Amino acid sequence: MELTGAQIVIECLKEQGVDTVFGYPGGTILNIYDELYKHSSEIRHILTAHEQGASHAADGYARATGKVGVCLATSGPGSTNLVTGIATAYMDSVPLVAITCNVAVGLLGRDSFQEIDIAGVTLPITKHNYIVKDINKLADTIRKAFRIAKSGRPGPVLVDIPKDITAAKAKYTVVIPETVLRMVDDITEQDLQNAVELINHSKKPFIFVGGGAVISEAHDELEKFVSRVDAPVCDTLMGKGAFDGKDTRYTGMLGMHGTKASNLGVTECDLLIAIGARFSDRVTGNAKKFARHAKILHIDVDPAEINKNVTAYSSIIGDIVEVLERLNGRLEQQNHNEWVDHVRSLKERFPLQYNKEMLTGPFIIEKLYEITQGDAIITTEVGQHQMWAAQFFNYRKPRTFITSGGLGTMGYGLGACIGAKVGMPDKTVINIAGDGCFRMNMNELSTATRYDIPIIEIIFNNHVLGMVRQWQTLFYEQRYSYTNLRDKVDFVKVAEAMGAKAYRITKLDEVESVLREAIALNEPVLIECIIDSDDKVWPMVAPGAAIEDVFSEEDLKNK
């Protein structure tokens, strides 16, 4: 049958099983929006307050569901407003397809109204991108975009379509999408045997889990692997939930705000097994001193990550589920009781601590875990609240912690929270924010109320840019340059004006009742929590220091 380009876009989305898109209309994309109107019973469109909110919502939807997230924008400023969200997805390996429309083919390159080379702009932050100038290539291009976005190491793909291509006609035939297979071609018997020998000869192994284990859905095989190796386990910010955060072998996060047990344990180990982790500078600290007593076994689907930041002694390239399944079949049961007990003693000796006499972020996070029993999806913005959410909530399953790790995008969480709730409507979905982050994309609260999406937005309001202020306190002799946010903005009134229920918490004894009521309401809710401006995230590794030099507030006072 012969269809217009706009109709082909919609049919291709239906082919791919897309049930929800997030976006904002404009002149060049009108033909596609006209078709969306006609297919509203098949594809739900969420109109966000800003295109950046659409990209973050598509990202949150993808992370929560494991499906490809889709966002739409018009040309010029519409498409450039997607850039931060695309970059966020790129850094965290999130499967995303961004569909933008541009000026007509004949107007490209003429500085036409609202024209921009969005393919050129996004080239460094997409897994691939396209500009479709031939209507006959449109359907196959969209199909390729989805396949690329979700295969191997996932990532965002952009498809830019000139307006006249959306109006032109071409033959269209339905194509059933090919199953995207796990990557196994680079898994070699020699690499597996090398790994088995390393594990067999290790006396003090430590397993380090990154976001790749979440993406690969490796939870079950990872649990078997940990049991078979008999080793303690730490994770990255992105790896949370891949391994049960309540397991006795779990020691917490590694790195700048990781636990002492993880940082000291990794420093002492003789074999570090890194699974789906990219050795970010926030994890390694001084890379030259990182795990310097250990041989590193690196398992990852992306060969570009091997030896990029830290030199591996041995590696296995391939899908993590497949690699772990094959290793589990080859490994004999290991026994490292003495080593596991030693690391467990570090965990008992150096627990995460906070002031329990005043209202703090950690107290609220712990109370939230207690009330939900961990059965919730937590999204975050970026800063101190993000670290507290990582430290004090126990993530027992994958895809329950959604945050911007690689790019550190302030303003990410609220859009991502909306996307996650749309994708997982039966889950309690809560965004943890700071007041600085909330200011960036607070307009997306109107998206939640427009569609009656029952999310909970918790703001830790310390009236400052908390993490920046923490660095200014510790490393800049308390010169608080433009981090004070004290003004006349009333977040409760803002939320109420946008149609949300709102609460303000100032005391410890108000926390539980407000949280329980907010969850029970099943409607958009904002909770502002007033905390101290000088609360800090502990422990910490100073920039450029080795992770073994991790220090707590008590260490700082004693020093």
URZILIN-V688681 format. One record per residue. N is the residue number from 1. NEAR is the number of other ideal C-beta (glycine too) atoms within 8 Angstrom. Layout:
<<N | NEAR> <N | NEAR>>
This chain:
<<1 | 5> <2 | 6> <3 | 10> <4 | 11> <5 | 16> <6 | 12> <7 | 10> <8 | 15> <9 | 15> <10 | 13> <11 | 12> <12 | 12> <13 | 12> <14 | 11> <15 | 11> <16 | 11> <17 | 7> <18 | 10> <19 | 6> <20 | 12> <21 | 14> <22 | 17> <23 | 14> <24 | 12> <25 | 9> <26 | 12> <27 | 8> <28 | 12> <29 | 18> <30 | 10> <31 | 13> <32 | 15> <33 | 10> <34 | 9> <35 | 13> <36 | 12> <37 | 7> <38 | 6> <39 | 10> <40 | 9> <41 | 3> <42 | 6> <43 | 13> <44 | 8> <45 | 11> <46 | 14> <47 | 8> <48 | 15> <49 | 8> <50 | 11> <51 | 14> <52 | 13> <53 | 17> <54 | 19> <55 | 20> <56 | 20> <57 | 20> <58 | 17> <59 | 18> <60 | 18> <61 | 16> <62 | 17> <63 | 12> <64 | 15> <65 | 9> <66 | 6> <67 | 9> <68 | 12> <69 | 17> <70 | 14> <71 | 18> <72 | 16> <73 | 16> <74 | 14> <75 | 17> <76 | 10> <77 | 6> <78 | 15> <79 | 17> <80 | 10> <81 | 12> <82 | 16> <83 | 11> <84 | 12> <85 | 18> <86 | 16> <87 | 11> <88 | 17> <89 | 17> <90 | 15> <91 | 10> <92 | 13> <93 | 11> <94 | 14> <95 | 13> <96 | 19> <97 | 16> <98 | 17> <99 | 14> <100 | 17> <101 | 15> <102 | 15> <103 | 12> <104 | 8> <105 | 8> <106 | 5> <107 | 8> <108 | 11> <109 | 3> <110 | 6> <111 | 4> <112 | 8> <113 | 5> <114 | 13> <115 | 13> <116 | 10> <117 | 6> <118 | 13> <119 | 11> <120 | 6> <121 | 10> <122 | 13> <123 | 8> <124 | 4> <125 | 9> <126 | 13> <127 | 9> <128 | 8> <129 | 11> <130 | 12> <131 | 9> <132 | 13> <133 | 6> <134 | 7> <135 | 11> <136 | 6> <137 | 8> <138 | 16> <139 | 12> <140 | 7> <141 | 11> <142 | 16> <143 | 13> <144 | 10> <145 | 14> <146 | 13> <147 | 11> <148 | 11> <149 | 15> <150 | 9> <151 | 8> <152 | 6> <153 | 8> <154 | 11> <155 | 14> <156 | 15> <157 | 16> <158 | 16> <159 | 14> <160 | 14> <161 | 16> <162 | 16> <163 | 16> <164 | 9> <165 | 14> <166 | 15> <167 | 9> <168 | 9> <169 | 7> <170 | 12> <171 | 6> <172 | 11> <173 | 5> <174 | 6> <175 | 7> <176 | 5> <177 | 10> <178 | 5> <179 | 4> <180 | 6> <181 | 5> <182 | 8> <183 | 11> <184 | 9> <185 | 5> <186 | 8> <187 | 12> <188 | 7> <189 | 5> <190 | 6> <191 | 12> <192 | 14> <193 | 9> <194 | 9> <195 | 13> <196 | 11> <197 | 8> <198 | 13> <199 | 15> <200 | 9> <201 | 5> <202 | 12> <203 | 6> <204 | 10> <205 | 17> <206 | 16> <207 | 14> <208 | 15> <209 | 15> <210 | 15> <211 | 14> <212 | 16> <213 | 17> <214 | 15> <215 | 10> <216 | 12> <217 | 8> <218 | 15> <219 | 12> <220 | 6> <221 | 12> <222 | 15> <223 | 10> <224 | 10> <225 | 13> <226 | 14> <227 | 7> <228 | 10> <229 | 13> <230 | 12> <231 | 14> <232 | 14> <233 | 14> <234 | 17> <235 | 15> <236 | 16> <237 | 11> <238 | 11> <239 | 16> <240 | 14> <241 | 14> <242 | 15> <243 | 16> <244 | 8> <245 | 10> <246 | 7> <247 | 9> <248 | 4> <249 | 10> <250 | 13> <251 | 13> <252 | 13> <253 | 14> <254 | 13> <255 | 14> <256 | 9> <257 | 12> <258 | 15> <259 | 14> <260 | 11> <261 | 14> <262 | 13> <263 | 16> <264 | 12> <265 | 14> <266 | 16> <267 | 12> <268 | 7> <269 | 13> <270 | 9> <271 | 14> <272 | 13> <273 | 13> <274 | 14> <275 | 16> <276 | 18> <277 | 14> <278 | 8> <279 | 12> <280 | 11> <281 | 7> <282 | 7> <283 | 13> <284 | 13> <285 | 15> <286 | 10> <287 | 10> <288 | 5> <289 | 9> <290 | 13> <291 | 10> <292 | 7> <293 | 7> <294 | 11> <295 | 10> <296 | 13> <297 | 16> <298 | 12> <299 | 14> <300 | 16> <301 | 12> <302 | 8> <303 | 7> <304 | 5> <305 | 9> <306 | 10> <307 | 6> <308 | 8> <309 | 8> <310 | 12> <311 | 5> <312 | 11> <313 | 7> <314 | 12> <315 | 11> <316 | 13> <317 | 11> <318 | 14> <319 | 10> <320 | 17> <321 | 11> <322 | 12> <323 | 13> <324 | 15> <325 | 9> <326 | 10> <327 | 13> <328 | 11> <329 | 6> <330 | 8> <331 | 13> <332 | 4> <333 | 6> <334 | 13> <335 | 5> <336 | 13> <337 | 7> <338 | 6> <339 | 12> <340 | 12> <341 | 8> <342 | 8> <343 | 13> <344 | 11> <345 | 8> <346 | 13> <347 | 12> <348 | 7> <349 | 8> <350 | 11> <351 | 6> <352 | 9> <353 | 5> <354 | 8> <355 | 5> <356 | 5> <357 | 3> <358 | 7> <359 | 12> <360 | 11> <361 | 13> <362 | 11> <363 | 12> <364 | 15> <365 | 14> <366 | 10> <367 | 11> <368 | 14> <369 | 12> <370 | 7> <371 | 10> <372 | 10> <373 | 6> <374 | 11> <375 | 6> <376 | 11> <377 | 15> <378 | 14> <379 | 15> <380 | 16> <381 | 17> <382 | 13> <383 | 14> <384 | 15> <385 | 15> <386 | 13> <387 | 11> <388 | 14> <389 | 14> <390 | 13> <391 | 14> <392 | 10> <393 | 13> <394 | 7> <395 | 11> <396 | 9> <397 | 8> <398 | 9> <399 | 11> <400 | 13> <401 | 12> <402 | 15> <403 | 14> <404 | 15> <405 | 12> <406 | 10> <407 | 11> <408 | 7> <409 | 12> <410 | 10> <411 | 13> <412 | 17> <413 | 18> <414 | 21> <415 | 21> <416 | 17> <417 | 16> <418 | 18> <419 | 18> <420 | 17> <421 | 14> <422 | 12> <423 | 13> <424 | 10> <425 | 6> <426 | 3> <427 | 11> <428 | 9> <429 | 14> <430 | 14> <431 | 16> <432 | 15> <433 | 15> <434 | 15> <435 | 13> <436 | 12> <437 | 16> <438 | 14> <439 | 8> <440 | 8> <441 | 15> <442 | 10> <443 | 9> <444 | 16> <445 | 15> <446 | 10> <447 | 17> <448 | 16> <449 | 11> <450 | 8> <451 | 7> <452 | 8> <453 | 10> <454 | 11> <455 | 14> <456 | 13> <457 | 18> <458 | 13> <459 | 13> <460 | 16> <461 | 11> <462 | 13> <463 | 8> <464 | 13> <465 | 10> <466 | 15> <467 | 11> <468 | 10> <469 | 13> <470 | 11> <471 | 9> <472 | 13> <473 | 10> <474 | 8> <475 | 7> <476 | 9> <477 | 3> <478 | 6> <479 | 6> <480 | 9> <481 | 6> <482 | 4> <483 | 10> <484 | 7> <485 | 10> <486 | 5> <487 | 4> <488 | 3> <489 | 6> <490 | 6> <491 | 14> <492 | 11> <493 | 8> <494 | 11> <495 | 13> <496 | 10> <497 | 6> <498 | 9> <499 | 8> <500 | 14> <501 | 11> <502 | 13> <503 | 12> <504 | 9> <505 | 13> <506 | 6> <507 | 7> <508 | 7> <509 | 5> <510 | 9> <511 | 14> <512 | 9> <513 | 7> <514 | 11> <515 | 13> <516 | 9> <517 | 9> <518 | 12> <519 | 11> <520 | 6> <521 | 9> <522 | 5> <523 | 8> <524 | 14> <525 | 14> <526 | 16> <527 | 15> <528 | 12> <529 | 14> <530 | 9> <531 | 10> <532 | 7> <533 | 8> <534 | 6> <535 | 10> <536 | 9> <537 | 10> <538 | 10> <539 | 13> <540 | 12> <541 | 16> <542 | 9> <543 | 6> <544 | 5> <545 | 9> <546 | 10> <547 | 18> <548 | 8> <549 | 9> <550 | 12> <551 | 10> <552 | 12> <553 | 7> <554 | 6> <555 | 9> <556 | 8> <557 | 6> <558 | 5> <559 | 5>>
